């Protein structure tokens, strides 16, 4: 009988004082990763690894970037986040990091579904090389049949004209990292009149309402694979600003 009482007491203590999984998760911060057009989750693998080493949990989402328009892709992201229950309170903060067109998809999601997003859990956003003001490369190729076939409906929305139509509120803490290493230089220099990463002009990455902006030595395609970029992403997520100088 005495042993039974001890066993019951021990079980009660375990239930009362053992930390639960939800309690542990409430102290965690999640970073959702969105790749660019024509890429996959693999393109964000370097960033994901760096974030995990810094103590963040990650959710690297793949989406059909070549098959759907931006509005449909934003809905796709909403469905994916609902399925993962990221807004159910298990995370202290939910941040975002995007590459290229992933930034446009995210902007659409955050604007369209903002009433469903708990503001006390919404963290910070870092966009890498986003064509927020469109891309001169897309301007040049939009009527070129192979471009239309390869890049699909969303590719047609990457032009300067289409992006100038978008009027989405930036109600969240946003930091933008642009690249200034033009590649291939001969082509980029003739297509894009101002400093660029070879696909997007530095000035066209900017958005009214952003908290901070920084330009690093990187090309458009490989900006997501640079350790210097990882450090700036983590610095912004922690402090709401990049480390300048």
C-alpha positions in Angstrom: 0.0 0.0 0.0 2.8 2.4 0.9 4.5 1.7 -2.4 1.3 2.4 -4.3 0.9 5.8 -2.5 4.5 6.7 -3.4 3.8 5.8 -7.1 0.6 7.9 -7.2 2.4 10.9 -5.6 5.3 10.6 -8.1 2.9 10.6 -11.0 1.1 13.7 -9.7 4.4 15.5 -9.4 5.4 14.6 -12.9 2.1 15.9 -14.3 2.2 19.1 -12.3 5.9 20.1 -12.8 7.1 18.5 -16.0 7.4 21.1 -18.8 4.9 20.4 -21.6 5.7 20.5 -25.3 3.4 23.5 -25.8 5.1 25.5 -23.0 8.5 24.9 -24.6 7.2 25.8 -28.1 5.7 29.1 -26.8 9.2 30.3 -26.2 10.3 29.4 -29.7 10.4 31.7 -32.7 9.5 30.4 -36.2 10.9 31.6 -39.5 8.9 30.8 -42.6 11.0 30.6 -45.8 9.7 31.3 -49.3 11.9 30.8 -52.4 11.7 32.7 -55.7 10.2 31.9 -59.1 11.6 28.7 -60.7 13.3 27.6 -57.5 12.5 25.2 -54.7 13.0 24.8 -50.9 16.6 23.8 -51.7 17.4 27.4 -52.7 16.7 28.5 -49.1 18.6 25.6 -47.5 21.6 27.7 -46.6 19.5 30.3 -44.9 17.5 27.6 -43.1 20.6 26.0 -41.7 21.9 29.4 -40.5 18.6 30.2 -38.8 18.5 26.9 -37.0 22.0 27.3 -35.7 20.9 30.7 -34.4 18.1 29.0 -32.4 15.1 29.5 -34.7 12.7 26.9 -35.8 12.0 27.0 -39.6 9.3 26.1 -42.1 10.6 26.0 -45.6 7.6 26.1 -48.0 7.7 25.0 -51.6 5.0 26.3 -53.9 4.2 26.1 -57.6 5.8 29.3 -58.7 5.8 28.6 -62.4 2.1 27.5 -62.6 0.0 30.0 -60.8 -0.5 33.8 -60.6 0.6 35.8 -57.5 -2.9 36.0 -56.0 -3.4 32.2 -56.2 0.1 31.6 -54.8 -0.7 33.9 -51.8 -3.8 31.7 -51.1 -1.6 28.6 -51.5 0.7 30.0 -48.7 -2.3 30.7 -46.5 -3.6 27.2 -46.9 -0.1 25.8 -46.1 0.2 27.9 -42.9 -3.3 26.9 -41.8 -2.3 23.2 -42.3 0.8 23.7 -40.1 -1.2 25.7 -37.5 1.5 28.3 -37.2 -0.8 31.0 -35.8 -2.3 28.8 -33.0 -0.1 30.4 -30.3 2.6 27.7 -30.1 5.3 30.2 -31.3 6.2 33.4 -29.5 6.9 35.0 -32.9 6.4 34.0 -36.5 8.9 35.7 -38.9 9.4 35.5 -42.7 12.4 35.4 -45.0 11.9 35.5 -48.8 13.9 35.4 -52.0 13.0 37.3 -55.1 9.3 36.7 -56.1 8.7 35.0 -52.8 8.6 38.6 -51.4 5.7 39.4 -53.7 3.9 36.3 -52.8 4.3 37.1 -49.1 3.2 40.7 -49.6 0.0 39.4 -51.1 -0.6 36.9 -48.3 0.1 39.5 -45.5 -2.3 42.0 -47.2 -5.1 39.6 -48.2 -5.2 37.6 -44.9 -4.1 40.2 -42.4 -7.4 39.9 -40.4 -6.5 36.2 -39.7 -3.0 37.0 -38.5 -2.6 37.6 -34.7 -0.5 40.8 -34.5 1.0 39.8 -31.2 2.6 36.8 -32.8 3.6 38.4 -36.1 7.4 38.9 -36.2 9.7 40.5 -38.7 10.2 40.0 -42.4 13.4 40.1 -44.4 13.2 40.1 -48.2 16.1 39.3 -50.4 16.3 40.9 -53.9 12.5 41.4 -54.2 11.2 43.0 -57.4 8.9 45.2 -55.5 9.0 47.8 -58.3 9.2 45.2 -61.0 12.1 44.1 -63.1 13.5 45.5 -66.4 14.3 41.9 -67.5 10.6 41.0 -67.2 9.7 44.3 -69.0 11.9 43.2 -71.9 10.8 39.6 -72.1 7.1 39.7 -71.1 5.9 39.3 -74.8 8.5 36.7 -75.6 6.8 33.3 -76.0 9.5 31.1 -74.4 9.5 33.5 -71.4 5.7 33.2 -71.1 5.8 29.4 -71.4 8.6 29.0 -68.9 7.7 31.5 -66.2 3.9 31.2 -66.4 1.3 33.6 -65.1 3.4 35.0 -62.2 6.2 35.8 -64.6 3.9 38.2 -66.4 3.3 40.0 -63.1 6.9 40.8 -62.5 6.9 43.8 -64.8 7.2 47.4 -63.7 3.7 48.2 -64.9 2.1 45.3 -63.0 4.0 46.0 -59.7 3.1 49.7 -59.8 -0.5 48.7 -59.5 -0.1 46.9 -56.2 -1.0 49.1 -53.2 -0.5 46.8 -50.1 0.0 48.3 -46.7 3.4 47.5 -45.0 2.1 47.2 -41.5 4.8 44.8 -40.4 8.5 45.3 -39.7 10.2 44.9 -43.0 13.9 44.8 -43.9 15.1 44.5 -47.5 18.5 43.2 -48.7 19.5 44.1 -52.3 22.4 42.8 -54.3 24.6 45.0 -56.4 26.8 42.4 -58.3 25.6 42.5 -61.8 25.7 39.1 -63.6 26.0 38.6 -66.5 27.4 42.1 -66.5 27.3 42.8 -70.3 23.6 41.9 -70.5 22.6 43.4 -67.2 24.3 46.7 -67.9 22.4 47.2 -71.1 19.0 46.1 -69.8 19.0 47.7 -66.4 20.2 51.4 -66.4 20.9 51.6 -62.7 22.9 49.5 -60.2 21.4 46.0 -59.9 21.9 42.4 -59.0 21.6 41.4 -62.7 17.8 40.9 -62.5 16.4 43.7 -60.2 17.6 47.2 -59.8 18.6 48.1 -56.2 16.1 51.0 -56.2 13.3 48.7 -57.3 13.7 46.4 -54.3 12.7 49.2 -51.9 9.2 49.8 -50.5 7.6 52.7 -48.8 7.1 51.8 -45.1 10.1 49.4 -44.8 12.1 49.7 -41.6 15.6 49.3 -43.1 17.4 48.6 -46.4 21.0 47.4 -47.1 22.9 46.6 -50.3 25.4 43.8 -50.3 27.8 42.4 -52.9 25.7 39.6 -54.4 24.0 38.4 -57.6 20.3 37.8 -57.8 20.5 34.1 -58.1 23.1 33.5 -55.4 22.2 36.1 -52.8 20.5 33.3 -50.7 23.8 31.4 -50.4 26.0 34.1 -48.9 27.1 33.9 -45.2 27.2 37.7 -45.0 23.5 37.7 -46.0 22.7 35.1 -43.3 24.2 37.4 -40.7 22.2 40.4 -41.8 18.9 38.3 -41.8 19.5 37.2 -38.2 20.5 40.7 -37.1 17.3 42.1 -38.5 15.1 39.4 -37.0 16.6 40.1 -33.6 16.9 43.9 -33.6 14.6 45.2 -36.3 17.6 46.8 -38.2 20.5 45.7 -40.3 24.1 46.0 -39.2 25.5 48.9 -41.2 29.2 49.7 -41.5 
